[in-house]
Amino acid sequence: MLEAASLSGEFDFVSRFFAPAAGVNEDPVTGSSHCCLEPFWQARLRKDNFTAFQASRRGGVLKVRVRGDRVLISGKAITVFAGNLFA
């Protein structure tokens, strides 16, 4: 995962996610990584609401809010897999 403060006023920070050992050459937009990035940026930027951009070929914008020990993420998404778990 690579991340940096944004030089643009449009985004608070920009990130990219790579995991080639796990078969992910580059993920277009990774919600799970932003659950870790938001508290990191919250401490540095002293704010709770962020607009983040994950820079990849498809790319994506995430709206993220830190609320206590939770990170709330919103943005445009598509379903790529659905399933049911049975006990």
Order of alpha helices (4+ residues) and beta strands (2+ residues): beta-beta-beta-alpha-beta-beta-beta
